Amino acid sequence: MYPTDQEEWTEIRRGGDYTAIGQQYGISPVIARLLKNREIETDREVRTFLYGGLQDLEDPRLLDSAPQAAALLHEKVLARKPIRIIGDYDVDGICSTYILYDTLSSNGAVIDYEVPDRIRDGFGLNLRLIEDAFRDGIDTILTCDNGIAALDAVSRAKELGMCVILTDHHEPGYTENEDGGRHYQLPPADLIVDPKKPGCPYPNKDLCGAGVAWKLMQLYESLYRADGTTQRIEECPVTMKHLPFAAIATITDVMKLTGENRILVKKGLEMLPDVENTGLRALLSQTGTAGRALTCYDVGFILGPCLNAGGRLDSAMRCIDLLNEKDSVRAAHMAGELAALNAQRKEMTEQGRAKARELIEEDGRIRDKVQVLYLPGIHESVAGIIASRIKDDYNRPVLVLTDSEDPGILKGSGRSIEAYNMFEALSAVQDVFVKFGGHAMAAGVSLRADRLEEFRTRINEGCTLTEEDLVKKVRIDMRLPFSYVTEAFTDSLRILEPYGPGNRAPLFAQSNLKVLRMQILGQNRNAVKLLLDDQGKRIDALWFGDADWMEEYLRNKCGEEAFARMKIGADNDLRLAVTYHPDINEFRGMRSVQIRIVNFR
């Protein structure tokens, strides 16, 4: 049986007078229904979603300890005390580090930055980084996108007399009491700025690490770079300059694009084509995304992976150095090196994905609700990407582990599905790990090799996922005949952008479609173009995936004769149901409507 036949397609049905709602807000009834489907219903929610701006962002003073952190940092800047930023090696950590460094250095701080080495150090603040900072005469450690779980490292820094300010967005570690209550374990830092810190009143718990850093620096600039009275973001030029970086990090860290995050990303994307940063402009040029309006897809699947590649295969320091580079020639060379690393990363990922699928299919592991896969020989930096791909392939939580530089120690990354809180599940078996951390949808772990099977057994024994949870759910906004899919209608949908978690792109469906023609595209046969007919309305349709797999599926569905007739454009009995996104194809100044197929059967 094909995976596509096992999907559960459900149309979202919420009552409402969509015509009246549309008239009230100046939108079409279809847009009104799409908002209702996303549970955007109150007047404030609708107006903020459709027309919200920077004035609707949350007050950074609501971040617990943020005012005190801004004041303490300013005190250190004035006293010329050496500050070291400790970031992380992913895009969120890179952007966080740049935002903090550029803001504080432009205000006269004695400051530098360091990023853990993915292979040597693993995630976050550690004892080596603390000892190095102490030997270098650092007075203050300022973290970003990490630190909330670094109990030992922070304790050592305090023993050595250093000041420690943590900015993070991850969950703090905890232990459970017998009655199920949680006892949170917070590091003994001077100050902790993290919306997930217990008791923090900040409304948006879904800020990424760069979002937290950006909000803190907004507060810092409004208090100490301006005249101390300004509250409007637009009056803080450094904060505004860094908004695209907060947007990039929010997208690549797969944060919910609702409320404040949606506004932040929407404005940041608008600013990206004209961004001032020399290094980022070089990367935009290198990736072919310069000079045009950018989407979350451009950032998440083109720009972001290049920034990630440095931290995966070399050092994230080169990425931060790129963002700090002022010379355009050097920046272009550095951006080219990152693009080359990303190409290498893609090849390694596909090789690892093939190994993982082989292990699952041939070893009978498909029965495991949580896939724990040991893949010797893969680069540990691509474990998380492979886990994400396998999670999508099988709709199961996945943890991919491989050998580390430490003999007998395995390292890996996990990716989860919505029905499974991976961080809570790992916390329940935390005695197995040397180290672990993360959140509901992703995690990183280290454990002894001789405890691998114990981990696999215990994580599955404690798994409460049902068979229903493991069926891929396809939530359709509405059935929409092709007669509705016009250029004007497709353009009207853009008011709902940017799309991402919490605000997915509208998904429409139509069935009993005639397949008139099929064409395989791409050097790697990774795309298919179909000509579909819906009661006389013909539309080109693109599907991205394994073209050979689609060919096999269609041939088995309709038989050899009908398939052969379809291939030559002759009349045939092949019919498809599809879910799709409307799209505009622009070629040589001409615009035409097409659809992008998401699911088919």
N, C-alpha and C positions, 0 to 999 in steps of 0.2 A: 504493500500500500504506500502511496506517495504522501509525504508530509502535508502537501496542500489539501489532500482529501480529508485529513484529520483536523483541520482547522474548524473552529466554531465561529460562524459569521452571525452577528447579531446587529440588528438595526436599533439605534438609540431612539427611544420614543418618549418625549416629554411634552406634556400638554402646554398650550399657550396660543394666544391670538397673535400670530407672527406678523400679520399685516399691520395691526395696531402698534405693536412694538417697533416695527420698521418705520412707521410714520413718525413715532415719537422721537426716534434718534437719527432719522435721516438715512436709514439703511434699508436694504431689500428684505423681504420676508425670509429669504434663504439665509442671509447673514444673521437675522434675528434668531432663526432656529439653530444655527450653528453656535451662537452665544449661549442659548438655552441648553444645548447639549453639553456645553462645558461648565454648566452650573454658574454662569455669570448672569445674575438675575436682578440684583438690587440696582437702584438708580446709580448709586456711587460706583458699584462694580462695573456697570456697563460704561458709564462716562469715563472712568479711569482707564478701562481697557481700550476703548476706542480713541480717546482724546487726551489721555494722561501725559504729563510732561515732567520735567525735572522737579517742578514745584511739588509734585506728589510723592517724592521720595521720602523715606523715613528720616527722622531727626537722628543724626549720629550720636547725639548725647544720650540716647536711649540704650546704646550699647554699654553694658555694665563695665565700669572701669575705664571707658574710653576717655572721658575728660581728664582723669588722673594720669592716664598713659600719655596723652598729649602734653600735659603740663610737665611730667617727668622727663619726657624726651626733650622738651624745650630747655629745661634746666640743664640737661647734659650737653645740649648744643651750645648754650651760652658759656658753659664751663669748659668747653673744648675737650670733653671726655670722649675717648675713643669708643665708637659704637660699631658692633658687627651684626649685620643682618644674616640670619641663618634661614635660608629658604628651602625649597624642595625642587626636585628635578623634573617635574611635569610642567605643563603650560601654566597651570594655576600658580605654582610656586615661582616660576620664572617671572610672570607678570606681577605677582605680589612683591617680589624682591625689587623689581625695577621701580614700581610705584613708590615704595618706601625709600629706596636709595636716591632716586631723582628728586623727590620732594625734600628730603632732609639735607642732601648735599647742596642743593640750590639755596638752602637757608644757612649754609656755613658749617654744617656738621662735619666733624672728623669721623668719617664713616667708610666702611668697606662691606663686602658681602662674601658669603661662602655658601655653597650648596653641597649637600651630602653626595658622595659618589654612590650611584645606584648599586653597583656591585660590591664595593668595599664596605659601605656604610649601611645600605638599606635606607628605609624611609626615616626622615626626621632627625631631630636633635639627638646626639649621642655623646658618649664620654670622650671620644677622640676629639670631636669638634670643640668640646668645652676645654679640654687640656690645651689644645692648639691656641684657642682664644686667650687663655690665661698666659701662655708663654709669649704671645704677641702683645701683651699689655692691654688687652681689651677691658674696658670698664663695664660696658653694658651689652648684653645679648638681647637682640630684638628678633624674634622669630616671625615667620609668616607661613601660613598653610601647614603648620606643624607645631608641635610642642605640648599639646594638651595631654598627651600620653607619656611624655618624657620625664617620668618621676625621678629616675636615677640621675639622668643628666642634669636636670635642674637642681636637684639636691647637691650634686657635686659643684655646680657653679656657685651656689650659695655658700658652700663650705670654703670656696676659694675667694669669697668676698665680692663676687661680681653681682651687678644688678641684672635682673632678668625680667623682660617684658614679653609675654607670649601673645601673639595674635594668631588665631586659628579658626577653623570652622568645623572641625571634626568632633565626634562624640567623645566625651571623657570616658576613661575606663571605669568599671564598676564591678562590685561583687553583689550577689543576691543574698539577702537574709533568708532564714527558714520560712518566713511568711511571704516571701516573694518581693519584699521591699529592696530597693537598690541603695547601696552605699557607694557614692561616687568617690573616685580617687583623683584628686587634683594635685598637680605639682606645686611645690612651695615657691612659686615665682612671686616677684614683687607685685606684678599685676597680670591679669589674664583677661584678654578681650576676645570673647568667643560667644556668638549668639546661642550656642548650644550649652554653654556653661549653666549649671543648675541655678535658677533664680534670675537669669538675665531677662529683662523685660522687653528686649528688642523684638518687634513683631515678626520680622522676617527671619525665620530660622534656616532659610535656604540660601543665604549668602555663600558664595565660594570664598576661598582664602583671599583672593585679590579683591573681592567685594568688601571684606572686612578691612583689609589694608587701605583700600580707597576711601572708605567711610572715615577711618581714623585720620587719614591725611587730609580729608576735607575739613574735619574738625580742627586739626592742627593748623591748617592754612587760615581758616576763618578766624582763629584766635590769635595767631602769632605772626603770620605773614601779612595779613591785612591790618586794618586799624582796630581789630578786636570787637567790632560791632556788627560786621556783615554776617548774614545768615544765608544769603542766596548763593547757590552753587555757581551761577553764572558770573558772580563777582570774584570767584576763586580761580584764576587762570591756570594754575598748576593742576588743580583738581580736574578741571575741564580737559586739559591736555591729556590726562591719564584715563579719561573715561573709556576710550576704545580698548585699553588694555584690560580694564575690569570687565568689559563686554566679552572680549575674546576668552578670558578665563571662565566666565560664567557659562559660555557655550561649550567649551572644551571639557569642563568638569561636569557637564551634563546636569546642571542645576535646573530646578523648575523655572520655567519662563512664565511666571505669574506675578501679579502685583509689582513690587519694586524691581524685581529681576527683569521683568518684561520691559519696563520703561528704560532701565539701564542698558539693556541689550539693544533695544530699538534705537535709542539715541546714539549709542556707541557705533552701531553699524552705519548709521547715517554719516558719522564723522570719519569713518575709516578711509574712504577714497581720498580725502584731503588731509590725512594724518601728517603731522610735522616730523615725526621721528624718522631719522635717516635710515636706521637699520630696518624698521618695519616697512618703510617704503621700498627698500631693496628686496625684501622678502615678498612683498606684493608683486613686484615686477618679476621676480624669479619664478613665482608660481602662476603667472598669467592672470592674476586677479586685480591688477592695478587699473585705475581709471574707469571703473564701473561700479555700480551699486552692488553691494555684497549681501549675501544671505547667511543664515546660520550654517547651511550646508558648506558654503565656501570656507567658512572659518573652521568648522568641525572636521571636514574631510580633506581640505587642501592646505590651508594655512597652518592650522593647529598641529597636524602631524609633522610638519617640518620643524616647528619649534620643539616638539616632543622628541624628535630624532636625536638631537644633541644629547639630551639626558639619558636616552636609551642606549646609544651605541658609543658615546664618547663622554662628554661632560656638559651638563646644563650651563656651566659657567660661560661657554662660548655663546650660548643663546642670550644670556644677560649682557655679555660683552657686545653682542650685535646691537641690542637695543640702546646701549650707551655709546655706540660708535657715531661720530659726527662726520667722518670722511666718507663720501659717497662711493669712491672707488673701493676702499677697503670693505665697506658694508656690502657692496655687490659681490665681492669675492667670498665673504663670510656666508652670505645668504646662499650662494651656489654650493658651498660645502655642506650646508644643512640639507639642501634639496637632494644632494647625492647620498647623504646618510639616510634620508627618508626612503629613497629608492631601494637601498640595501635592506632597510627595515621591512619594506613590503614583501620582498622575496623571502626573507626569513619567516615572516608571519605565515605566508601561504604554505611553506614547508611544514611548519609546526602544526598548522590547522589540519593538514593531511594526516600527519602522524596521530593527532588526537582522534580524528574520525575513525581511523583504522583501529585504534585501541578500543574505542567504544563499540564498534560494530563486530570486531572479531573476538573480543574477550567477553562478550555478553554483559558489558557494563551498562547497557541501555536500561537495565532493570533498576539501577541506582537512581533514586530521585535527586540526589546531590552528586554530581560528577566530580570525583577527586582523581585527577589525572597526573601521573608522574611521567614526564617526557624528558628523559636524559638526552643531553646533547643540544638542547635548544638554548638560545641566549635568554637568560632570565628576564631581560628587559622587555621581551615581547610576550611574556607569559600572560599579562593582563589583556593584551589585544587578542591573543588566541582564545583566552577564556570568554571574551566578549563574543567572538565569532561562533564558538561552540554553543554558547548560551542561546544565541539567535537560531542556530541550526536545530537544536533539540528542545528549546523552551524549558530548560532546567538550570538551576544554579550550578555554576562550574568553578572549580578551583584547579588551576594548572600549576604544577610544581616542577622544579628541575634542580640540578645540583648547583650549589653555590661554591664560592672560593674557600669556604670553611669546610674542611673534611667532615663528612658525616652529617652535614646540615643541608636541608632542602629549603629553598625559598620559592615563593609563588604568589600569585594574585588570583583573586576571585571576582566574578561578576554574577549578579543575581537577577531574578525575575521579581515582578511587583509583589507577588504573593509570599515572598520569603525574605525576611530581614536577616541578611547575612551576618551583620555585626552581632546581633543578639544570639544567633545560632553559634557563632564562633566563641562568644563570651561564655556560653554554657559548657564548652569543652576547653577552656583556656589553659588548663593545666598541661595540655598536650604540647603547647607552643613554647618556643624560645622567645618569640615576639610576635605580636599581631596588632592590627589596628584597622580602622576603616569606618564605614557607615552602612546603611541598610542595603545599598545596591552594589557596593564594591569593598574589597578588603585586600590586605597584604599579610602574609604569614611567613614565619620561619619555624621549622621544627626539625627534630632529629630524624634521620632516615629510618631508624629502627622503630619509629612510632607512626610511620605513614599508614600502615594498614589499620592500626588502632584508631587513628583519626578518621579514616574512611568509614570504618564500621560505626564508630560512635556518632559521627555527624549524620549518618543515614538512619541510625536507630532513633535519634532524637528528632528526626524530620517529621513534621506534621502535615506536609503537603499531601493533598489528595490527588487522585487521578484526574479529577476535574481541573485542579489547579495547573496541571501539566499540559492541558490542552490549550493550544495557542488561541487566544481570543482576538477576533477581528471585529472591532467596534465600528460599524458603518454609520455615518451621520445621516444619510438618507439615500434612497434609490433615486437616481437622476438620469433620465434618458438623455441621449446625446443631443437631442434637439435644443436642450437648455445650454449646452456647452458652447457658448459664443465667445468672441474676443472680449466683448464688453463685460460679460459675466465673469470671465476668468480674471480680468483686471480688477473687478470689484472685490474679489476675494483678498486682495493684498492688504486691505484694511485690517485683516486678522493677523498679519505677520508682525513679529518674527515667530516662527514655529519651533517647537521643541517640547521637552517634557512639561506636562501640565497645560500645554497649548499646542497640541498636535495639529498638523495640517489637515484640513477638511478631507474626509475620505468618503467618496461616493461609490455607488455600485450600480451595475446594470447586468442583466442576464440575457440569455438567448441571442448572443451576438454572433453574426456570421463572420468567419475568418476568411477573408478574401485573398490575403497574400501574407507571406512570411519571409523576412530577410534577416540573416545573421550579420551582426556588426562587430567590429573590434578585432584587433589583431589576435587577441586571446579568446575570441568567441565568447565574450562576456556581456553581450547585449543582443536583444531581438527587437526587430521592428515589425509590427503587424498592421495590416489595414483591416479595420473592423467596420461592420455595417450594423446600424441599429435602426431598423425600419426605414431604410433609405438614406439615413444620415451617416456618411462615412467619415471616419477620423483615423489618422495615424496614431498608433499606440506604441510606446517604448517600454520594454521590460529589461531590467538590468539583473543579470545572473548568469548561470551556466547555460549557454545556449543549447549544448548537447542534451542536457537534462530536460529542457523544455521540449525539444524535438522528440525525445523518447516519450515524454508524457503525452504529447498531442497524438503521436502515432498510435500509442496504446489506447487512447481515449476514443479515436474515431475509426481506427483500422487503416491498413496500408493504402487501400484504394482512395479513400477520402483524403488522406494525408497527401498522397501523390498529386491529386487533383488540386488541392490547395496550394501546393508548392509551385505549380505552374500558373496559378491564378484562375483556374477553372472552377466552375460551380461545384460545391461539395456540401456534405452534411455536417461538417464540423461546426459546433457551437460552443461558445465559452461564456461563463459568468466571470466578471472581473470587478475588483475594487480599484479605484483610480483617483489620481489627483489631476485636475485640469492644468494645462501648461500652455505657454506661448513659445513657439519656435521662431527665433529671429535669425534670418539668413540673408546676407547681402541687402539689408534694408527692408526685407519683406517679412511680414509677421503672419503666422498661421497658427490655428489652434491645434493642439495635440493633447494626448493624455499620457500619463505615466502609470503603468499598471503596477499595483502593489501586490495584489493576490489574484490568483486565477484558479478556476476549476471547471 
